[in-house]
C-alpha cells in the first residue's frame, strides 16, 4: 500500500509551556495528518535527554522524556493548578525550545504533581510490570541528583561499581526521589498510550527511532556494564563514530561506548530484544538508526580527540538480525542504511528484509558516493526529502554547488516561477517507494534557522525548532492532500 507521512518530533509541536507535549497539540497534529491524507507520523527518540539535549543521547533507552508530559492533562487530573502553571516563564520565541528553562522548571512542577498523587491499583500494576528497567532507571536518576548531576563514572566507588550494600543503602536513602521517578514514568506511559490509541483510531501509524548506541552516562551502561567494551575502571576502551568523508574531514566522534557484541550474543542478545520490544510497544514502525553499524562499526580509541584514527570492526551482522526477526515477528522495522555502504552492508540489508532509506537531497549532491537517483529506487524502500540531520530543502538549495543545483533543476524539469522545494516533494511523492516522508519544515519552506540538527555541533541551535499553530493550517493540509491523492498515496 502506497502511503506518505510527515517527520516532526514531539518537541516541535505548538504546545504551551515551552515545548511540544502529548496534550492537545499532539491530538490536533494527528487531526492535521488525517486532513492531509497522511498515514504516518515519524518522530525522533522519545527518551529523557542528557547533555546537549539530543534525543539520540538519552539517559535511558526505556524511559520516556518527562518534558513531553502534558501539564494541562495533569491539571485536569487535579495534580496541578493554575497557580502552579503560572510559574512557567513566558516563552519569548514560540518557534524555539529553551531547554535551560525546562531544566530549571519542569521537574519542580512534576514534584508538585507527585505530592498530590494518590497511588492506585493502575499505578502499582505499572510499577510491577516495568520493574525490570524502572527500578534501575529511577535509582540512577535519584543518584544523579544525589551526586549533583555528575556522570556515574564519578560517583563514589561503591555505587559506581553497584556493590550490593551500596545499592541497598541508596535505595533506602533515596526512596522518595526514586518513587517520584516511578510516578513520572507512569504519567508518561499513560499519556503516550492514550495518544497512540488516538492515532491508531485515526489510521495514523507512529514511526520512532532507536539509536544504535546509548550514551556512556546512562542508566543502560551503569546497570549493565558487562555488555559494553569498558576497562576495569569502567571507562570506555573504544567509542563510536564515523570515519572522515566528504562531509567531515576528521569524521564524527560520537563518544558512545561500543557494545561487547560477543558477550551480548552469549545470552541471545536479550538486552537488544528487550529494547526493541519496548520500542515496538511505543511505535507501529521502528527505525534502527545507523543500521550499518550492525555489520561493522567504526571503533575509535577512547583517548583520541577526533574520529580519524578509528578502524572498522565486525559487528554481529545477521546473527542479531535473525534473532530480532525470530523474537519480534510482529514488529515492523526500517533500516537507516545511510553512510559508508560496503557490499557486506548492502547484502545484510537485503537479507534482513527491512526497508532501507533513500534521501532525495543525496541524489543531487556530488559529494555523496552512493547512487540515490530516484529512478534506482525500489518499492520496498522509504523515500525522504531529508532527515533530521539534513538541511531543510530551502537551506540545502541555497548551499549546494551551482552544478548540483543545475542537475536538480534539470531532473525536475524546473521552470522559472516554480517552487523548487515543492517540486522535490512532488518528486518524492511520485517515486515507486511504498512510503514517502517529508519534514514539516520542507512543506513550510523554512530556511536554515529551522534545521533540526547539525551533526557534531553543540552551538545551542540543535533540537530547538518548533511549529506554530498557524502553520498547521487547513490550507496546507488541503495542498498536501491534493498531492497525496494525485500520486496514489
Number of C-alpha atoms within 10 A of each C-alpha: 8 15 19 27 26 23 22 23 24 23 25 25 26 26 24 18 23 26 26 24 28 25 22 18 18 21 17 15 19 25 18 18 25 18 15 24 23 25 23 25 22 24 21 20 24 25 22 22 20 17 12 16 17 18 21 23 25 29 26 25 26 24 24 24 21 20 26 21 25 23 25 20 16 18 15 10 12 12 21 22 16 9 8 15 14 10 11 16 12 11 15 9 10 20 19 23 22 18 18 9 14 17 11 10 14 17 16 13 18 22 17 14 22 21 12 11 14 8 10 8 8 10 16 12 12 17 19 11 11 15 14 11 18 22 17 20 25 26 22 23 19 23 22 16 13 14 13 9 14 13 15 22 16 11 17 12 13 12 20 18 18 15 12 10 11 16 17 12 13 16 19 11 12 16 14 12 19 23 17 20 25 24 22 22 23 21 21 20 18 16 19 19 15 14 18 22 12 15 23 15 10 14 16 22 20 19 25 26 22 22 20 18 22 23 24 25 22 22 26 23 21 21 16 12 18 15 20 23 18 19 12 7 10 18 15 19 17 23 27 25 24 25 24 17 15 11 10 12 12 16 19 21 23 18 22 19 26 25 22 16 17 13 14 18 17 9 9 14 20 15 15 16 17 16 13 22 19 14 23 19 13 20 21 19 21 23 27 20 19 18 24 25 23 20 23 18 23 24 23 28 18 19 10 13 12 21 26 18 15 23 14 14 11 13 19 18 19 16 14 20 20 13 17 20 17 10 15 15 9 12 17 16 22 22 21 21 22 16 16 13 13 12 8 13 20 15 13 20 23 12 12 18 14 21 23 23 22 27 20 22 23 18 20 22 19 14 13 16 14 14 13 19 15 19 9 10 18 16 14 15 20 24 28 25 26 21 19 19 12 18 24 30 29 21 19 18 18 13 12 16 14 11 12 17 16 14 16 21 16 11 12 14 10 14 10 6 6 10 12 19 21 16 16 21 22 18 18 25 28 17 20 20 24 18 24 27 24 23 25 19 24 24 18 18 17 16 17 14 15 24 25 24 21 15 12 11 10 13 8 12 16 22 23 21 23 25 21 14 14 8 14 18 11 13 11 15 18 15 12 21 18 13 17 21 13 12 17 13 20
